[in-house]
Amino acid sequence: MTDEAQVQTKEPKIIIEKYMAGKRESAEPEEAEITIEAQDDDETERKSIAGHPLPTKKEVMSEGSFALCITALYLVLGAFLNMWHPAWLLFLTIPIHAREFKRPIDRLFDPVTITLLYLILGFYFHFWHPGWLIFLLIPLKDVILGKLKPRKADSEDDDK
């Protein structure tokens, strides 16, 4: 084995050993803080783990019922009208419905919504070629609304 090959095989071992040494130092498991808060509006307790609220039964049931309704609609459209192909697009509405958006315009610029619109443009209107341009709306929304965050490398260069 040449010296060059030996150097190449030692380097990953050093990286792994440094990584494992860091893991050994922080070997104590982190405990998640569980809190229970009472809500004033409906007198129910809301649990949270590590500051992230857990969904209530009502929220879980509403998400599950929406998915079941979409599945039932898909089966009805497919079985009775033989619309299996376009009806599968309904399943893309489930993640759009499940997400919480701060503003209604955020729902429009969501990547899943943009993908759904692209597929509708392509399948129904055959606008595959100009339709791909709507994917540019995803980053343009952040540019237009001024929400781009500076990259860490840029901010570090400014500090020097």
Steps between C-alpha positions, in 0.01 A plus 500: 500500500639840411536788742226688318251214548588478869434871548162469331394210726608672824310823441144360535602315817619826655175673413294215645711491817457876551126463444473212747711687757251786483213253542665343804535839669131570458385144565228605744163477329313825466170496682200652328314742720131415508263775606124513537322831453133580555331689219240761586271462198381142545644407841713219360858424578755533221814289526830601347833325468812714499291810428321349198124463558346162435188495283169467677256216429282741303794601277602140440144398416456790256821410314408133491146568386624721215731224380217246521267729303765546229553123485125437476466764228789342309339156519159632392645695206705200395239230542195679359648746250826316417699813586787325676763707322396857571348414838835402654587870500255536788753333729727803459242710683556307824841651588376843388202470735710366787753785509438819691582819314545845648343671200270371226755594233748257657264214416507605135882502487542171686715254298229233513241749370736608222556135406125437495445803277778385266346155466156647433646732235677207338231233513199711411640782287825339369706799617797291612755729341392843614347349813835415658556872547258500795767320703690830493225646718631309802829694537353818349247519782783534750682756286188707444396492863859562615531195720829363379736443790870569452710187474738424785802525270397853394447616856832353613685679219342829608633455855863472384 
